[in-house]
C-alpha cells in the first residue's frame, strides 16, 4: 500500500514538473527608475538559476513560467523580487521598477595620503619613497618612441613656433636675446601625454562619483583614508584603462575581488 502511494506521489510530481517546464515562455522585460531606464541591472530567475543583464535601453529577455520569482539588483538600487503572473506570460512583457537605495553616511573627510591641502606642509610630510613612486607612475614615458620623431608629427605646420627667450640659460650656449624653435608644443604626442596625465589625476575622483561613496565605503568597506591607496593597489590590474573603455562592470568585479585581499592585508598590518 505504501509503495503504491509513493509511486502515485512520484508520478504526480513528475507530471507537475513537466507541465511547468512546458509552460515556459520567453518574456521581454524593462527595468526603470524614477529618472528613466536602468542599464546593466542583473536579473536572475531563482527557479532556473538563469540570469541576464539589461541593455542600454533597460531591456532584457528571460525564459520564465508561471510563479517564477525574478531577482532584480543593481548598484545604488534596492534589490527587488518580482513574481511572474499569468498576465505577464500572456502579454510576454514585464516592467520592473527599482527604488534608489539611499543611505546616509557619517561625515568623513577624503584626503590623498592624509594630506592637509597645504602645499608647503604636505610636500614635507609625504615620505620620499612615496613621492618617487608617484612620480615614476605619473611621468612614465616608456611607450613614447622618441627616435621616430619627425616634422610630420606637427599638428599644423603653418602655425609659427613659439619664441622663447633663453638669455638666462647658460647651458644652452646661446647669446642674450637668442631664440629657440620648439615644435614639441605643437605635437600631437605632446598633447596625448597631457591628456593621459590629466586622466590619471582625475580618475580617483571620477570613479568615486560614478560608483558612489556607498559602493567603496559601505559595500567594499574601504576605510576613507585608504581610498587612494586601494586604487593604487588595484591599478596594476588595468582598472584605469578598463574604466576609460567604458567596461565598468569589469572594473566593479576587480574592485570587489581585490577588496577582500586588500582588507586582509591592512588588518594584518594593524595587528
C-alpha positions in Angstrom: 0.0 0.0 0.0 2.8 2.4 0.9 4.7 1.6 -2.3 1.5 2.4 -4.3 1.1 5.8 -2.5 4.8 6.7 -3.1 4.5 5.7 -6.8 1.4 7.8 -7.2 3.0 10.8 -5.5 6.2 10.5 -7.6 4.0 10.3 -10.8 2.1 13.4 -9.7 5.3 15.4 -9.0 6.8 14.4 -12.3 3.7 15.5 -14.2 3.7 18.8 -12.3 7.3 19.5 -13.2 6.7 18.5 -16.9 3.7 20.8 -17.1 5.6 23.7 -15.5 8.5 23.3 -18.0 6.1 23.1 -20.9 4.5 26.3 -19.8 7.8 28.2 -20.1 7.8 31.3 -22.3 10.2 34.0 -23.5 9.2 37.3 -21.9 10.6 40.7 -22.7 11.2 42.9 -19.7 12.2 46.5 -19.0 13.8 47.9 -15.8 13.2 51.5 -14.9 13.6 54.0 -12.1 12.2 57.5 -11.4 14.6 59.1 -13.9 14.3 56.6 -16.8 15.8 53.2 -17.7 18.3 51.3 -15.6 21.3 50.0 -17.6 23.3 46.9 -16.6 20.8 45.7 -14.0 21.1 42.0 -13.1 18.1 39.7 -13.4 18.1 36.1 -12.1 15.3 33.5 -12.4 15.6 31.9 -9.0 13.9 28.7 -10.1 16.0 28.0 -13.2 19.1 29.9 -11.8 19.4 31.6 -15.2 20.5 35.3 -15.3 21.0 38.2 -17.7 21.7 42.0 -17.7 19.6 44.9 -19.1 20.9 46.7 -22.2 21.4 50.4 -22.7 17.6 50.8 -23.1 16.9 48.9 -19.9 15.5 45.9 -21.8 16.1 42.2 -21.2 14.9 38.7 -22.3 14.2 35.9 -19.9 12.7 32.4 -20.1 10.1 32.1 -17.3 7.0 30.2 -16.3 4.0 31.0 -14.1 5.0 31.6 -10.5 8.7 32.1 -11.2 10.5 34.6 -8.9 12.8 37.1 -10.6 15.5 38.8 -8.5 16.5 42.2 -9.9 19.5 44.1 -8.5 21.8 47.0 -9.5 24.3 49.2 -7.8 22.7 52.0 -5.8 19.2 50.4 -6.0 17.3 48.3 -3.6 17.1 44.6 -4.6 13.6 43.7 -5.9 11.8 40.4 -6.3 9.0 40.0 -8.9 6.7 37.0 -9.3 5.8 36.2 -12.9 1.9 36.1 -13.2 -0.4 35.0 -15.9 -0.8 38.5 -17.3 2.9 38.8 -17.9 3.1 35.4 -19.6 0.1 36.2 -21.9 1.5 39.5 -23.0 5.1 38.3 -22.9 6.1 41.6 -21.3 7.0 42.7 -17.8 8.1 46.1 -16.4 10.1 46.3 -13.2 10.6 49.5 -11.1 13.7 49.9 -8.9 13.9 52.2 -6.0 17.1 54.1 -5.1 18.9 52.6 -2.1 19.9 55.9 -0.4 22.0 55.6 2.8 23.2 58.4 4.9 26.8 58.1 5.7 28.7 59.6 8.7 30.6 62.7 7.8 34.1 61.9 6.6 37.0 63.8 5.0 38.6 62.2 2.0 42.3 63.0 1.6 45.1 61.7 -0.5 47.8 60.2 1.7 46.3 62.1 4.7 47.4 65.4 3.3 46.2 68.8 4.7 45.8 70.6 1.5 48.7 73.0 2.3 51.4 72.5 -0.4 54.3 73.6 1.8 53.5 71.3 4.6 52.2 68.4 2.5 55.4 68.3 0.4 57.5 67.7 3.5 55.1 65.3 5.2 54.9 62.8 2.3 57.8 60.3 2.5 60.4 60.5 -0.2 59.7 56.9 -1.2 56.1 57.7 -1.8 57.0 60.8 -3.8 59.3 58.9 -6.0 56.8 56.1 -6.7 54.1 58.6 -7.6 56.5 60.5 -9.8 57.6 57.3 -11.6 53.9 56.3 -12.2 52.8 59.7 -13.4 55.8 60.5 -15.6 56.1 57.2 -17.4 57.1 58.0 -21.0 58.4 54.5 -21.7 55.8 54.0 -24.5 57.0 57.0 -26.5 59.2 56.3 -29.4 61.5 59.3 -29.4 63.6 58.0 -32.3 60.7 58.3 -34.7 60.2 62.0 -34.1 59.8 64.0 -37.3 58.2 67.1 -38.7 55.0 65.1 -39.8 54.0 64.9 -36.2 53.3 68.7 -36.1 49.6 69.3 -36.0 49.7 72.4 -38.1 52.9 73.3 -39.9 51.6 76.7 -40.7 51.5 77.8 -37.1 54.6 79.8 -36.2 56.6 78.0 -33.4 56.7 79.9 -30.1 59.7 82.2 -29.5 61.5 81.6 -26.2 64.0 84.0 -24.6 66.9 81.9 -23.5 69.1 84.7 -22.3 69.1 83.3 -18.8 70.0 79.8 -19.9 73.8 79.4 -19.7 74.0 75.8 -20.7 72.1 76.4 -23.9 75.1 78.2 -25.4 73.0 80.9 -26.8 73.6 84.6 -26.6 71.3 87.2 -25.0 68.1 87.6 -27.0 68.6 84.4 -29.0 65.5 82.4 -29.9 64.8 78.7 -29.9 62.2 76.9 -32.0 60.0 74.5 -30.0 57.9 72.3 -32.4 57.3 70.0 -29.4 54.4 72.0 -28.1 52.5 71.7 -31.4 53.0 67.9 -31.4 50.1 65.5 -31.2 52.2 63.3 -29.0 52.7 66.1 -26.5 49.0 66.7 -26.1 48.4 63.0 -25.9 50.7 62.9 -22.9 49.0 65.9 -21.4 45.6 64.1 -21.7 47.0 61.0 -20.2 48.3 62.8 -17.2 45.1 64.7 -16.7 43.1 61.4 -16.8 45.4 59.8 -14.2 44.9 62.8 -12.0 41.1 62.9 -12.3 40.5 59.1 -12.3 40.1 58.7 -8.5 37.5 61.5 -8.3 35.6 60.3 -11.4 35.2 56.7 -10.4 34.3 57.7 -6.8 31.5 60.0 -8.0 30.4 57.4 -10.6 30.2 54.3 -8.4 29.2 56.3 -5.3 30.5 56.5 -1.7 28.3 53.6 -0.6 30.0 51.2 -3.0 33.5 51.9 -1.8 32.9 52.7 1.9 29.9 50.5 2.7 29.8 47.6 0.2 33.6 47.2 -0.1 34.3 48.5 3.5 37.3 50.5 2.3 38.4 53.0 5.0 38.1 56.6 3.7 41.8 57.3 4.5 42.8 54.2 2.4 40.7 55.0 -0.7 43.6 56.3 -2.8 45.9 53.6 -1.6 43.3 50.9 -2.5 43.1 52.3 -6.1 46.9 52.2 -6.4 46.7 48.6 -5.1 44.2 47.6 -7.9 45.8 49.7 -10.7 48.3 47.0 -11.9 45.1 45.0 -13.0 44.3 47.8 -15.5 41.3 49.4 -13.9 42.1 52.8 -15.3 42.2 51.5 -18.9 39.1 49.4 -18.4 37.2 52.4 -17.0 38.3 54.6 -19.8 37.0 52.0 -22.3 33.6 52.0 -20.6 34.0 48.5 -19.2 32.5 49.5 -15.8 31.2 46.0 -14.9 34.7 44.5 -15.3 36.1 47.3 -13.1 33.5 46.6 -10.4 34.3 42.9 -10.5 38.0 43.6 -10.0 37.4 46.1 -7.2 35.0 43.6 -5.4 37.5 40.7 -5.6 40.6 42.7 -4.7 38.9 44.5 -1.7 38.8 41.2 0.2 42.6 40.6 -0.1 43.3 44.3 0.5 41.3 44.4 3.7 43.1 41.3 5.0 46.5 42.9 4.3 45.7 46.2 6.1 44.1 44.3 9.0 47.3 42.3 9.4 49.4 45.4 9.4 47.2 46.9 12.2 47.7 43.8 14.3 
